């Protein structure tokens, strides 16, 4: 601990060293302020508050245009204190796009006495742009009521403005995502209703598709970038209802690289994988006791593509394969993949069924 100005001890700035234990019980306190304490004026405390709050103060003589400003004001405006600065010179350092608005606000304060409160940018000599907030009020008036002296302060709000801009961007993006998601939900509901007659069947299919959609949404930001979806998380989330089943989990193998993709692509892939797995239950590998599925997702740097391969293998005959290329699930896949500029190849093999999806790598950047 050190000594403050005027010999004050910072452990007890009012009375110096702390009194011995028990002294309050045996001695009466002298409540007369010491001379040193009396010198700790309100101005001193104001200066302390201004310094640590990062505030700069000024006074403007409207008639002469001269501004009496502290050093903090010059630093905020990126100016050198050469004395006799005018308000015109201070306004000249304001960003051209904000200059007129500040001038009009100051004129309104002069004419009507309304408090000046304005946000604006200043450009320093090194090109640095800072956001400031200026606040001022009339201190003295002429007989006609117009301001003769205005006093005010400025503060650096650059960090606040940048934070607000980031928040606005996030909110705008979320609005866009929510709009797209609701449109997708509406489409899924309508199409699922068309392909099912029973309520129970509708609920089961619709719920599964919504869960796949939710899996892609949960994966947003898991790459560390709130604008990307982790491919592994989106696909594994969509496969969750199937891999959580003990019998199916042992027959499904996945090999998925960790790569970030756009939310729309992650959503498309999650729904596509869910539809493929659903069709495998009805028509393919998961219908047979010996059926297996291998899912691989990996970038092909040489071809500049992100590829997804879905391979079903089983001994039994493929059943009603045409349903996989004519039903809503297949049409949904076609539409989703097409929107992402992807390609979709599918067809039977000697021992099962294979699907290959490919997307330009720039889609997931």
C-alpha contacts under 8 A as a table, 3 or more apart, distances in Angstrom:
res1	aa1	res2	aa2	distance
1	X	10	X	6.69
1	X	11	X	7.19
2	X	9	X	6.75
2	X	10	X	6.40
3	X	7	X	5.94
3	X	8	X	5.78
3	X	9	X	4.92
3	X	10	X	6.06
4	X	7	X	5.75
4	X	8	X	4.91
4	X	9	X	5.96
4	X	10	X	6.12
5	X	8	X	6.14
6	X	36	X	7.00
8	X	12	X	7.73
8	X	13	X	5.36
8	X	14	X	7.54
8	X	16	X	6.20
9	X	12	X	5.73
9	X	13	X	5.36
9	X	16	X	5.27
9	X	17	X	6.81
10	X	13	X	5.20
10	X	16	X	7.92
11	X	16	X	7.39
11	X	17	X	7.00
11	X	18	X	7.69
12	X	15	X	5.92
12	X	16	X	5.17
12	X	17	X	6.08
12	X	18	X	6.45
13	X	16	X	5.79
14	X	34	X	7.95
14	X	37	X	6.49
15	X	18	X	7.35
19	X	23	X	6.47
20	X	23	X	5.62
21	X	24	X	7.69
22	X	25	X	5.47
22	X	26	X	6.80
23	X	26	X	5.17
23	X	27	X	5.67
24	X	27	X	5.50
24	X	28	X	6.85
24	X	29	X	7.46
25	X	28	X	7.90
33	X	37	X	6.18
33	X	38	X	6.59
34	X	37	X	5.23
34	X	38	X	6.45
35	X	38	X	5.11
35	X	39	X	6.49
36	X	39	X	5.26
36	X	40	X	6.94
37	X	40	X	5.37
38	X	41	X	6.75
40	X	44	X	6.23
40	X	45	X	7.47
41	X	44	X	5.29
41	X	45	X	6.68
42	X	45	X	5.11
42	X	46	X	6.10
43	X	46	X	4.97
43	X	47	X	6.15
44	X	47	X	5.18
44	X	48	X	6.35
45	X	48	X	5.04
45	X	49	X	6.21
46	X	49	X	5.03
46	X	50	X	6.08
47	X	50	X	5.13
47	X	51	X	6.11
48	X	51	X	5.27
48	X	52	X	6.34
49	X	52	X	5.48
49	X	53	X	5.89
50	X	53	X	5.17
50	X	54	X	6.03
50	X	55	X	5.02
50	X	56	X	7.03
51	X	54	X	5.34
51	X	55	X	6.39
52	X	55	X	7.79
54	X	155	X	6.36
54	X	156	X	7.42
55	X	72	X	7.23
55	X	153	X	6.54
55	X	154	X	5.89
55	X	155	X	5.06
55	X	156	X	7.89
56	X	69	X	7.87
56	X	70	X	6.56
56	X	71	X	7.65
56	X	72	X	4.90
56	X	73	X	4.85
56	X	76	X	7.83
56	X	153	X	5.25
56	X	154	X	5.11
56	X	155	X	6.36
57	X	69	X	6.01
57	X	70	X	5.98
57	X	72	X	7.50
57	X	73	X	6.40
57	X	151	X	7.63
57	X	152	X	5.74
57	X	153	X	4.19
57	X	154	X	6.45
58	X	67	X	6.67
58	X	68	X	5.53
58	X	69	X	4.16
58	X	70	X	6.44
58	X	73	X	7.27
58	X	151	X	5.80
58	X	152	X	5.45
58	X	153	X	6.00
59	X	67	X	5.65
59	X	68	X	5.14
59	X	69	X	6.40
59	X	149	X	6.94
59	X	150	X	5.77
59	X	151	X	4.25
59	X	152	X	6.34
60	X	65	X	6.62
60	X	66	X	5.97
60	X	67	X	4.49
60	X	68	X	6.42
60	X	87	X	7.18
60	X	149	X	5.54
60	X	150	X	5.17
60	X	151	X	6.18
61	X	64	X	5.73
61	X	65	X	5.42
61	X	66	X	5.44
61	X	67	X	6.34
61	X	148	X	6.19
61	X	149	X	4.82
61	X	150	X	6.85
62	X	65	X	4.91
62	X	66	X	7.26
62	X	147	X	7.22
62	X	148	X	5.27
62	X	149	X	5.78
62	X	150	X	7.35
63	X	148	X	6.55
65	X	86	X	5.23
65	X	87	X	5.64
65	X	88	X	7.29
66	X	84	X	6.27
66	X	85	X	5.95
66	X	86	X	4.37
66	X	87	X	6.31
67	X	84	X	7.00
67	X	85	X	5.77
67	X	86	X	5.30
67	X	87	X	5.98
68	X	84	X	7.67
68	X	85	X	7.64
69	X	72	X	7.98
69	X	73	X	6.04
69	X	74	X	7.36
70	X	73	X	5.55
70	X	74	X	7.03
71	X	74	X	5.27
71	X	75	X	6.37
71	X	81	X	7.15
72	X	75	X	5.07
72	X	76	X	6.20
73	X	76	X	5.17
73	X	77	X	6.30
73	X	154	X	7.01
74	X	77	X	5.22
74	X	78	X	5.93
74	X	79	X	4.94
74	X	80	X	6.24
74	X	81	X	6.26
75	X	78	X	4.98
75	X	79	X	6.19
75	X	80	X	7.65
76	X	79	X	7.80
76	X	130	X	7.98
76	X	132	X	7.82
76	X	154	X	7.96
76	X	155	X	7.69
76	X	156	X	6.99
77	X	90	X	7.29
77	X	93	X	6.78
77	X	94	X	7.99
77	X	122	X	6.18
77	X	123	X	7.51
77	X	124	X	6.73
78	X	122	X	7.94
78	X	123	X	7.38
78	X	124	X	4.72
78	X	125	X	6.67
79	X	124	X	7.53
82	X	85	X	7.41
85	X	89	X	6.53
85	X	90	X	7.49
86	X	89	X	5.29
86	X	90	X	6.58
87	X	90	X	5.04
87	X	91	X	6.06
88	X	91	X	5.08
88	X	92	X	6.06
89	X	92	X	4.91
89	X	93	X	6.76
90	X	93	X	5.48
90	X	94	X	7.14
91	X	94	X	5.28
91	X	99	X	6.56
91	X	102	X	7.81
91	X	103	X	7.64
92	X	95	X	7.96
92	X	99	X	7.54
93	X	122	X	5.75
93	X	123	X	6.16
93	X	124	X	7.48
94	X	98	X	6.64
94	X	99	X	5.65
94	X	120	X	7.05
94	X	121	X	5.79
94	X	122	X	4.28
94	X	123	X	6.37
95	X	98	X	5.42
95	X	99	X	6.03
95	X	120	X	7.30
95	X	121	X	5.26
95	X	122	X	5.15
95	X	123	X	6.06
96	X	99	X	5.15
96	X	100	X	7.62
97	X	100	X	7.25
98	X	101	X	5.49
98	X	102	X	6.42
98	X	120	X	5.68
98	X	121	X	6.70
99	X	102	X	5.32
99	X	103	X	6.27
99	X	120	X	7.84
100	X	103	X	5.12
100	X	104	X	6.14
101	X	104	X	5.21
101	X	105	X	6.18
102	X	105	X	5.12
102	X	106	X	6.19
102	X	118	X	6.62
102	X	120	X	7.42
103	X	106	X	5.18
103	X	107	X	6.18
104	X	107	X	5.10
104	X	108	X	6.21
105	X	108	X	5.11
105	X	109	X	6.39
105	X	116	X	6.21
105	X	117	X	7.73
105	X	118	X	7.41
106	X	109	X	5.07
106	X	110	X	6.33
106	X	116	X	6.22
107	X	110	X	5.01
107	X	111	X	6.17
108	X	111	X	5.15
108	X	112	X	5.78
108	X	113	X	7.16
108	X	114	X	6.81
108	X	116	X	7.96
109	X	112	X	5.44
109	X	113	X	4.57
109	X	114	X	4.86
109	X	115	X	6.06
109	X	116	X	5.86
109	X	137	X	7.28
109	X	138	X	7.30
109	X	147	X	7.54
110	X	113	X	5.79
110	X	114	X	7.98
110	X	138	X	7.48
110	X	146	X	5.58
110	X	147	X	4.78
110	X	148	X	7.73
111	X	145	X	7.78
111	X	146	X	5.29
111	X	147	X	6.89
112	X	145	X	7.98
112	X	146	X	6.98
113	X	137	X	7.13
113	X	138	X	6.05
113	X	146	X	7.29
113	X	147	X	6.90
114	X	137	X	7.25
115	X	135	X	7.21
115	X	136	X	5.95
115	X	137	X	4.98
115	X	138	X	7.53
116	X	134	X	7.28
116	X	135	X	5.26
116	X	136	X	4.82
116	X	137	X	6.15
117	X	133	X	7.18
117	X	134	X	5.61
117	X	135	X	4.49
117	X	136	X	6.67
118	X	133	X	5.66
118	X	134	X	5.30
118	X	135	X	6.68
119	X	131	X	7.06
119	X	132	X	5.78
119	X	133	X	4.47
119	X	134	X	6.43
120	X	131	X	5.72
120	X	132	X	5.51
120	X	133	X	6.45
121	X	129	X	6.47
121	X	130	X	5.47
121	X	131	X	4.44
121	X	132	X	6.01
122	X	129	X	5.67
122	X	130	X	5.41
122	X	131	X	6.50
122	X	132	X	7.30
123	X	127	X	5.94
123	X	128	X	5.72
123	X	129	X	4.59
123	X	130	X	6.58
124	X	127	X	5.31
124	X	128	X	5.20
124	X	129	X	6.36
124	X	130	X	7.93
125	X	128	X	7.28
130	X	156	X	7.12
130	X	157	X	7.77
130	X	158	X	5.63
131	X	156	X	6.06
131	X	157	X	5.39
131	X	158	X	4.52
131	X	161	X	7.21
132	X	154	X	6.50
132	X	155	X	5.54
132	X	156	X	4.66
132	X	157	X	5.28
132	X	158	X	6.81
133	X	154	X	5.52
133	X	155	X	5.42
133	X	156	X	6.60
133	X	157	X	6.43
134	X	152	X	7.21
134	X	153	X	5.86
134	X	154	X	4.47
134	X	155	X	6.80
135	X	152	X	5.36
135	X	153	X	5.45
135	X	154	X	6.39
136	X	150	X	6.40
136	X	151	X	5.44
136	X	152	X	3.79
136	X	153	X	6.39
137	X	150	X	5.55
137	X	151	X	5.78
137	X	152	X	6.30
138	X	141	X	7.21
138	X	147	X	5.85
138	X	148	X	7.69
138	X	149	X	6.15
138	X	150	X	4.48
138	X	151	X	6.51
139	X	147	X	7.50
139	X	148	X	7.69
139	X	149	X	5.40
139	X	150	X	5.23
139	X	151	X	6.16
140	X	147	X	5.98
140	X	148	X	5.42
140	X	149	X	5.01
140	X	150	X	7.04
141	X	144	X	7.71
141	X	145	X	5.55
141	X	146	X	5.42
141	X	147	X	4.31
141	X	148	X	4.84
141	X	149	X	6.85
142	X	145	X	5.36
142	X	146	X	5.51
142	X	147	X	6.21
142	X	148	X	5.90
143	X	146	X	7.42
147	X	150	X	6.83
156	X	159	X	7.94
157	X	160	X	5.14
157	X	161	X	6.18
158	X	161	X	5.24
158	X	162	X	6.17
159	X	162	X	5.18
159	X	163	X	6.09
160	X	163	X	5.07
160	X	164	X	6.17
161	X	164	X	4.99
161	X	165	X	6.13
162	X	165	X	5.05
162	X	166	X	6.22
163	X	166	X	5.15
163	X	167	X	6.19
164	X	167	X	5.03
164	X	168	X	6.05
165	X	168	X	5.03
165	X	169	X	6.14
166	X	169	X	5.10
166	X	170	X	6.22
167	X	170	X	5.06
167	X	171	X	6.12
168	X	171	X	5.08
168	X	172	X	6.06
169	X	172	X	5.13
169	X	173	X	6.09
170	X	173	X	5.08
170	X	174	X	6.07
171	X	174	X	5.03
171	X	175	X	6.15
172	X	175	X	5.11
172	X	176	X	6.30
173	X	176	X	5.05
173	X	177	X	6.16
174	X	177	X	4.96
174	X	178	X	5.93
175	X	178	X	5.16
175	X	179	X	6.07
176	X	179	X	5.17
176	X	180	X	6.24
177	X	180	X	5.12
177	X	181	X	5.98
178	X	181	X	4.96
178	X	182	X	6.01
179	X	182	X	5.28
179	X	183	X	6.22
180	X	183	X	5.08
180	X	184	X	6.18
181	X	184	X	4.98
181	X	185	X	6.12
182	X	185	X	4.96
182	X	186	X	6.08
183	X	186	X	5.11
183	X	187	X	6.21
184	X	187	X	5.06
184	X	188	X	6.10
185	X	188	X	5.06
185	X	189	X	6.05
185	X	210	X	7.23
186	X	189	X	5.18
186	X	190	X	6.20
187	X	190	X	5.28
187	X	191	X	6.08
188	X	191	X	5.26
188	X	192	X	5.82
188	X	206	X	7.02
188	X	209	X	7.49
189	X	192	X	5.25
189	X	193	X	6.10
189	X	206	X	6.50
190	X	193	X	5.23
190	X	194	X	6.44
191	X	194	X	5.08
191	X	195	X	6.50
191	X	328	X	6.84
192	X	195	X	5.32
192	X	196	X	6.30
192	X	202	X	6.29
192	X	205	X	7.01
192	X	206	X	6.30
192	X	328	X	7.75
193	X	196	X	5.40
193	X	197	X	7.29
193	X	202	X	6.18
194	X	197	X	7.63
195	X	328	X	7.29
196	X	199	X	7.69
196	X	201	X	6.34
196	X	202	X	5.70
197	X	201	X	7.44
197	X	202	X	7.43
198	X	201	X	5.35
198	X	202	X	6.32
199	X	202	X	5.03
199	X	203	X	6.16
200	X	203	X	5.17
200	X	204	X	6.24
201	X	204	X	5.21
201	X	205	X	6.21
202	X	205	X	5.36
202	X	206	X	5.82
203	X	206	X	5.22
203	X	207	X	5.79
204	X	207	X	5.33
204	X	208	X	6.26
205	X	208	X	5.23
205	X	209	X	6.36
206	X	209	X	5.21
206	X	210	X	6.18
207	X	210	X	5.08
207	X	211	X	6.09
208	X	211	X	5.08
208	X	212	X	6.34
208	X	274	X	7.82
209	X	212	X	5.09
209	X	213	X	6.29
209	X	271	X	6.63
209	X	274	X	7.06
209	X	275	X	7.92
210	X	213	X	4.94
210	X	214	X	6.08
211	X	214	X	4.92
211	X	215	X	6.16
211	X	238	X	7.10
212	X	215	X	5.07
212	X	216	X	6.72
212	X	237	X	6.84
212	X	238	X	4.49
212	X	239	X	7.92
212	X	270	X	5.62
212	X	271	X	5.56
212	X	274	X	6.31
213	X	216	X	5.44
213	X	217	X	6.55
213	X	238	X	7.68
213	X	267	X	6.00
213	X	270	X	6.53
213	X	271	X	6.24
214	X	217	X	4.94
214	X	218	X	6.11
215	X	218	X	5.20
215	X	219	X	6.42
215	X	233	X	7.51
215	X	234	X	5.42
215	X	235	X	7.71
215	X	237	X	4.80
215	X	238	X	5.75
215	X	270	X	7.08
216	X	219	X	5.19
216	X	220	X	6.85
216	X	229	X	7.18
216	X	233	X	7.51
216	X	234	X	4.49
216	X	235	X	7.57
216	X	237	X	7.26
216	X	238	X	7.60
216	X	263	X	7.31
216	X	266	X	5.64
216	X	267	X	5.03
216	X	270	X	6.04
217	X	220	X	5.47
217	X	229	X	7.91
217	X	234	X	7.77
217	X	263	X	7.48
217	X	267	X	7.26
218	X	234	X	7.56
219	X	222	X	5.52
219	X	229	X	5.17
219	X	230	X	5.62
219	X	231	X	7.82
219	X	233	X	5.54
219	X	234	X	5.50
220	X	223	X	7.64
220	X	226	X	6.17
220	X	227	X	7.03
220	X	228	X	5.76
220	X	229	X	4.26
220	X	230	X	6.76
220	X	263	X	6.64
221	X	224	X	5.43
221	X	225	X	5.04
221	X	226	X	3.92
221	X	227	X	6.43
221	X	228	X	5.78
221	X	229	X	5.91
221	X	230	X	7.43
222	X	225	X	7.06
222	X	226	X	7.51
222	X	228	X	7.76
222	X	229	X	6.48
222	X	230	X	5.83
222	X	233	X	7.98
223	X	226	X	7.60
223	X	228	X	6.61
223	X	229	X	6.53
223	X	230	X	5.47
223	X	259	X	7.87
223	X	260	X	6.22
225	X	228	X	5.56
226	X	229	X	7.79
227	X	262	X	6.84
227	X	263	X	7.19
228	X	260	X	5.47
228	X	261	X	5.36
228	X	262	X	4.96
228	X	263	X	5.92
229	X	233	X	7.85
229	X	234	X	7.13
229	X	260	X	5.32
229	X	261	X	5.18
229	X	262	X	5.88
229	X	263	X	5.47
229	X	266	X	6.05
230	X	233	X	5.38
230	X	234	X	6.26
230	X	258	X	6.70
230	X	259	X	5.91
230	X	260	X	4.71
230	X	261	X	6.40
230	X	266	X	7.67
231	X	234	X	5.22
231	X	235	X	6.14
231	X	256	X	7.61
231	X	257	X	7.47
231	X	258	X	6.37
231	X	259	X	5.66
231	X	260	X	5.87
231	X	261	X	6.24
231	X	266	X	6.35
232	X	235	X	5.38
232	X	236	X	5.87
232	X	256	X	5.67
232	X	257	X	6.49
232	X	258	X	5.84
232	X	259	X	7.37
233	X	236	X	5.29
233	X	237	X	5.80
234	X	237	X	5.18
234	X	238	X	6.32
234	X	266	X	6.11
234	X	267	X	7.51
234	X	269	X	7.70
234	X	270	X	5.79
235	X	238	X	5.11
235	X	239	X	6.26
235	X	266	X	7.86
235	X	269	X	6.84
235	X	270	X	5.23
235	X	273	X	6.89
236	X	239	X	4.96
236	X	240	X	6.01
237	X	240	X	5.04
237	X	270	X	7.61
238	X	241	X	7.27
238	X	270	X	5.24
238	X	271	X	7.07
238	X	273	X	6.62
238	X	274	X	5.60
239	X	242	X	5.50
239	X	243	X	6.06
239	X	273	X	7.08
239	X	274	X	6.37
239	X	277	X	7.52
240	X	243	X	5.19
240	X	244	X	5.70
241	X	244	X	5.49
241	X	245	X	7.00
242	X	245	X	5.53
242	X	248	X	6.22
242	X	249	X	6.70
242	X	277	X	7.55
243	X	246	X	7.09
243	X	248	X	5.93
243	X	249	X	4.13
243	X	250	X	7.88
243	X	252	X	6.98
244	X	248	X	7.76
244	X	249	X	6.31
245	X	248	X	5.44
245	X	249	X	5.76
246	X	249	X	5.23
246	X	250	X	6.63
247	X	250	X	5.85
247	X	251	X	6.99
248	X	251	X	5.14
248	X	252	X	6.23
248	X	286	X	7.09
249	X	252	X	5.28
249	X	253	X	7.81
250	X	253	X	7.65
251	X	291	X	7.00
251	X	292	X	4.77
251	X	293	X	6.32
252	X	292	X	5.91
252	X	293	X	4.81
252	X	294	X	6.01
252	X	295	X	7.78
253	X	293	X	6.26
253	X	294	X	4.89
253	X	295	X	6.26
254	X	294	X	5.86
254	X	295	X	4.69
254	X	296	X	5.88
255	X	294	X	7.92
255	X	295	X	6.16
255	X	296	X	4.68
255	X	297	X	6.30
256	X	295	X	7.70
256	X	296	X	5.66
256	X	297	X	4.65
256	X	298	X	6.31
257	X	297	X	6.24
257	X	298	X	5.58
257	X	299	X	7.95
260	X	364	X	6.37
260	X	365	X	7.41
261	X	265	X	6.28
261	X	266	X	6.12
261	X	363	X	7.25
261	X	364	X	4.05
261	X	365	X	6.60
262	X	265	X	5.27
262	X	266	X	6.14
262	X	363	X	7.03
262	X	364	X	5.39
262	X	365	X	7.35
263	X	266	X	4.99
263	X	267	X	6.03
264	X	267	X	5.10
264	X	268	X	6.14
264	X	340	X	7.79
265	X	268	X	4.96
265	X	269	X	6.08
265	X	340	X	6.40
265	X	363	X	7.83
265	X	364	X	7.56
266	X	269	X	5.20
266	X	270	X	6.07
267	X	270	X	5.17
267	X	271	X	6.25
268	X	271	X	5.38
268	X	272	X	6.03
268	X	333	X	7.64
268	X	336	X	5.42
268	X	337	X	6.68
269	X	272	X	4.92
269	X	273	X	5.99
270	X	273	X	5.31
270	X	274	X	6.20
271	X	274	X	5.06
271	X	275	X	6.17
271	X	333	X	7.65
272	X	275	X	5.16
272	X	276	X	6.21
272	X	332	X	7.88
272	X	333	X	5.51
272	X	336	X	7.98
273	X	276	X	5.07
273	X	277	X	6.16
274	X	277	X	5.17
274	X	278	X	6.12
275	X	278	X	5.01
275	X	279	X	6.11
275	X	329	X	5.77
275	X	330	X	7.72
275	X	333	X	7.86
276	X	279	X	5.13
276	X	280	X	6.12
277	X	280	X	4.92
277	X	281	X	6.51
278	X	281	X	5.29
278	X	282	X	6.61
279	X	282	X	5.03
279	X	283	X	5.66
279	X	284	X	6.66
279	X	324	X	6.83
280	X	283	X	5.32
280	X	284	X	4.09
280	X	285	X	5.33
280	X	286	X	5.31
280	X	287	X	6.67
280	X	312	X	7.87
281	X	284	X	6.00
281	X	285	X	6.79
281	X	286	X	4.58
281	X	287	X	4.93
282	X	286	X	7.62
282	X	287	X	6.12
283	X	286	X	7.92
283	X	287	X	6.33
283	X	318	X	6.50
283	X	319	X	5.09
283	X	320	X	6.39
283	X	321	X	6.75
284	X	287	X	5.55
284	X	288	X	7.22
284	X	291	X	7.66
284	X	312	X	7.09
284	X	314	X	7.92
284	X	318	X	6.01
284	X	319	X	6.88
284	X	352	X	7.33
284	X	353	X	7.46
285	X	288	X	5.61
285	X	290	X	7.55
285	X	291	X	4.11
285	X	292	X	5.65
285	X	293	X	6.74
285	X	312	X	5.53
285	X	313	X	6.05
285	X	314	X	5.74
285	X	352	X	7.27
286	X	289	X	7.07
286	X	291	X	5.61
286	X	292	X	6.99
287	X	291	X	7.24
288	X	291	X	5.19
288	X	314	X	6.90
288	X	315	X	7.97
288	X	316	X	6.92
290	X	314	X	5.75
290	X	315	X	6.92
291	X	312	X	7.04
291	X	313	X	5.52
291	X	314	X	4.26
291	X	315	X	7.28
292	X	312	X	5.77
292	X	313	X	5.30
292	X	314	X	6.52
293	X	310	X	7.10
293	X	311	X	5.62
293	X	312	X	4.59
293	X	313	X	6.48
294	X	309	X	7.89
294	X	310	X	5.96
294	X	311	X	5.21
294	X	312	X	6.63
295	X	308	X	7.28
295	X	309	X	5.75
295	X	310	X	4.72
295	X	311	X	6.50
296	X	307	X	7.98
296	X	308	X	5.61
296	X	309	X	5.16
296	X	310	X	6.67
297	X	306	X	7.42
297	X	307	X	5.78
297	X	308	X	4.37
297	X	309	X	6.50
298	X	306	X	5.93
298	X	307	X	5.56
298	X	308	X	6.60
299	X	304	X	7.59
299	X	305	X	5.87
299	X	306	X	4.24
299	X	307	X	5.90
299	X	361	X	7.57
300	X	303	X	5.52
300	X	304	X	5.78
300	X	305	X	5.07
300	X	306	X	5.84
300	X	307	X	6.69
301	X	304	X	4.74
301	X	305	X	6.42
302	X	305	X	7.86
304	X	360	X	6.12
304	X	361	X	5.48
305	X	358	X	6.06
305	X	359	X	5.35
305	X	360	X	4.66
305	X	361	X	4.87
306	X	358	X	5.51
306	X	359	X	5.09
306	X	360	X	6.27
306	X	361	X	5.65
307	X	356	X	7.14
307	X	357	X	5.63
307	X	358	X	4.42
307	X	359	X	6.56
308	X	356	X	5.75
308	X	357	X	4.99
308	X	358	X	6.35
309	X	354	X	7.34
309	X	355	X	5.81
309	X	356	X	4.60
309	X	357	X	6.42
310	X	354	X	5.63
310	X	355	X	4.99
310	X	356	X	6.37
311	X	352	X	7.57
311	X	353	X	6.00
311	X	354	X	4.51
311	X	355	X	6.48
312	X	351	X	7.97
312	X	352	X	5.22
312	X	353	X	5.01
312	X	354	X	6.15
313	X	351	X	5.44
313	X	352	X	4.46
313	X	353	X	6.75
314	X	351	X	5.77
314	X	352	X	5.67
315	X	351	X	6.31
315	X	352	X	7.71
317	X	352	X	7.96
318	X	321	X	6.32
318	X	348	X	7.87
318	X	352	X	6.72
318	X	353	X	7.98
320	X	323	X	5.74
320	X	324	X	7.78
321	X	324	X	5.59
321	X	325	X	7.48
321	X	348	X	7.97
322	X	325	X	5.45
322	X	326	X	6.34
323	X	326	X	5.23
323	X	327	X	5.54
324	X	327	X	6.05
324	X	329	X	7.41
324	X	330	X	5.87
325	X	330	X	5.28
325	X	331	X	7.44
326	X	330	X	6.20
326	X	331	X	6.89
327	X	330	X	5.48
327	X	331	X	6.39
328	X	331	X	4.97
328	X	332	X	5.89
329	X	332	X	5.06
329	X	333	X	6.24
330	X	333	X	5.07
330	X	334	X	6.22
331	X	334	X	5.03
331	X	335	X	6.22
332	X	335	X	5.20
332	X	336	X	6.12
333	X	336	X	5.18
333	X	337	X	5.94
334	X	337	X	5.41
334	X	338	X	5.94
334	X	344	X	7.21
335	X	338	X	5.17
335	X	339	X	6.20
336	X	339	X	5.26
336	X	340	X	6.69
337	X	340	X	5.25
337	X	341	X	6.51
337	X	342	X	5.11
337	X	343	X	6.68
337	X	344	X	7.09
338	X	341	X	5.06
338	X	342	X	5.50
338	X	343	X	7.01
339	X	342	X	7.44
340	X	359	X	7.19
340	X	363	X	7.28
341	X	359	X	6.44
341	X	360	X	7.26
342	X	357	X	6.88
342	X	358	X	5.41
342	X	359	X	4.40
342	X	360	X	6.97
343	X	356	X	7.99
343	X	357	X	5.59
343	X	358	X	5.25
343	X	359	X	6.66
344	X	355	X	7.26
344	X	356	X	5.95
344	X	357	X	4.78
344	X	358	X	6.90
345	X	355	X	5.62
345	X	356	X	5.10
345	X	357	X	6.45
346	X	353	X	7.56
346	X	354	X	5.66
346	X	355	X	4.26
346	X	356	X	6.35
347	X	353	X	5.86
347	X	354	X	5.74
347	X	355	X	6.71
348	X	351	X	7.90
348	X	352	X	5.81
348	X	353	X	4.23
348	X	354	X	6.25
349	X	352	X	5.04
349	X	353	X	5.19
349	X	354	X	6.72
359	X	363	X	6.98
360	X	363	X	5.65
360	X	364	X	7.81
361	X	364	X	5.70
361	X	365	X	6.89
362	X	365	X	5.17
